[in-house]
Every structure is written in C-alpha cells, then in structure tokens.
C-alpha cells in the first residue's frame, strides 16, 4: 500500500486451506502452453499427444532447467518456481465423431513431507525430470506393486492415479473416470515417485525413480535410497460445461476413454536456493498448506499468476482448442481393457508432421523490492507495506476501485488515485487499484 506523502500499495493474497495433518505447501496454477509439447519424452520433436502445461513461460520442445529458470514468468503463484508440469488434454467425443475440448479449470500442485524417512527428504536436483503414469493403460493393473517388506505393505502402482467427481454429494475417489456428471468439475489426480537412485537426473524408462511403498507414504526401496519431497498434482476439468446429450464420451488426448492412462510430467525449474530452504523448513511443518506460513515461499507469492503470465502462443502449428475433426496427432481411441498399442498413439513413418515454431526464450522480468517507509513510485509517495482485507468483506481501501488487466502498475494506480483526490493507493492481483483517504482500522 502507498500513500501520497503517504501513498500506499496493498497486495492481498489468500491461500485456501485443506484439511490434513500432513505437512505440505500447495500452489495454484493456470495453463501456460497447450499442444503436443513434451521436452522430457520427445525433446526437440513433436510429442505423440497434446498436453496442458502449467508453469514456466519458456516451456517448449527444447526446454531445459536453465531455460525454464530464465522464464519471464510462471503461471503458478510461487514465482521462484519456474518448473513445468503437464497432463493430457481432455476432450468429449461426440456421436458424430468430432472432439470438443473440455475447458481446463486450473491445477493445484502439492509439495508434501511424506514417508518414513521424511526427516531427510531432499529437494529435486537441478536438471531433474520424471513422469508418473502409463498413457497406454486402459484397465486397472493390480499385479504391478510397489516395494514392500515385512513392516511396510506395498500396493498397486495403479493407485497413483485417482479421480474425484465434484458434485453435490461427495463420492469415493476411484482410479478411473467412474463418473463424469460432475456439477463442479472432474478432478484428475496423480502422485509422483518420491524415491530417487541418487545418480540419474532422468532415464527414458523412468527407472531413476520409484514409488514409496504406499505411493504417498511408506518407505523407499534399497535401490532408490534418496527420499525426495512428494509431488502431487490435481487437474480440474470443467466437464459440466459440455453438452453430452448426444451420448458421446470423454476421452483423454492419448485416446483414453477410461482414465487409467492418465499421467503427469515434471521438469524442475526451481530457484534451487529457494526450493532447498522450503523443503528443509516448510515441507515437514504442519501449516495447512499455506504459502504464507513459509517465509521463503511467501517472498515470491502472487495471486495474479494468471494475469501476470497468460497462456503463451502455441508452439505447434495445429489446432488443439475448440471442436476438432480428430484428436491432435495420429491417435486412435482405444476402449480397453487391453492396453493401447504404440501404433494407436503415434504417427507412422512418412506422415506429414505439424510444424514446430522456433521460439525465443525470455529472461526473468525485473522486480523491485520496496522498503517500508521509503519512497516508491511517483514523487511524494511512500511505501506503507502490505495489508490483509478482513473476512467481513471490508477492504483496506474502500473509496474507489479501477481495473486495468494489461497496464496496471504501481505508478498507474498512484496517478489514478491522485487524479481522483485520494492520497492512498493500493494494487492487488496485478490489475486492481484501490483508493481512499484513510485506511480501514480493522484491516
């Protein structure tokens, strides 16, 4: 909050809570890129199927840790995390054979302190990459189990995937798309591996990592002794926005109408100093997931992640949004229960490939840190600090409000408030400006 000879900038950010006794932090994210991009499985090439990607703006077919870290912005609310995370697009296959994109309604990424060795969990190392799930699965695999011993029981690795139908009445989660009539959306969820061999940053067969015995808890196998912070991602699909009266079905972009083939990818792009301190100090602290309870993360938290870092132009020259005649790529819909064959999810030799645009990596945007009581912005304005709005809906500054989604700056807000005769100015969410001649004492 800034004030004229006391101008003011008030940034109000709130983190939602989840009920759990486990220590973790979580962050909300929006889409940054959509298309057949997968720099882990298909570096420098077209991916087999389309993904929705959240995170660093430099994500592309040639992305590396360094290029991600140098992104101008991230579509997640912790700006020190320039990682990229991605999951498949969801479509609705209509009875006439067309495919309608299901809106992506946002993702939540969790970093959790889990496991019997949680006191020694490590951050993801620089250059680390992994994927979880099997895109070819079309039925529940109850034979492939996690590591176990006499004390810790294993479980099917298929339990890494779960679906939650958000409707009026709660429903038990299942490892497949058991119900798509979900008034508040269908949430696809995936746990990642938390055990690392300590050597390889990535292996194409994903053998550099392993699941804990209970997937989200338990012990690591002796072959993978390094306990990493546990990664869990929720992706919300707005299934209720699709008209389904023609009797079609929902299908993931790799041709999966079951959900058993749901999967996720992670490419580390963290500021390593920030991630290291956060894992050491916050992943094992029971703080209900609040970023505000972790100072090293709160320092780069923003509620305007969606506005500050909107979806980037598509790198792949083919349609993925709206209604399509076919799924992007050379994808066949396979109902199962047998796994999809590689020929069902890849283009044959000699196929005409969609063009890949050459992109220019950005560099981090310059930021400024204001000292409380110091001058900031237009002449005569001093920075007073941040203030929280009250739960009762009474704001810190209440007299006047304006919104500018494209050109909002501290100086813009200060000039606007001053022109209207107000001495206090506060910016929120990167696009909202509030003015007043006094500060609400209850804020």
Helices and strands as residue ranges (DSSP letters): E 2-4, E 7-8, E 24-29, E 31-35, E 51-55, H 65-69, E 84-88, E 90-93, E 99-101, E 104-112, G 118-120, E 129-133, G 157-160, E 161-165, E 186-191, E 195-196, E 209-210, E 226-227, E 230-237, G 239-241, E 249-252, E 263-267, H 272-281, G 291-293, H 295-298, H 305-308, E 323-324, G 342-344, E 381-383, E 400-403, H 410-419, E 424-428, E 432-436
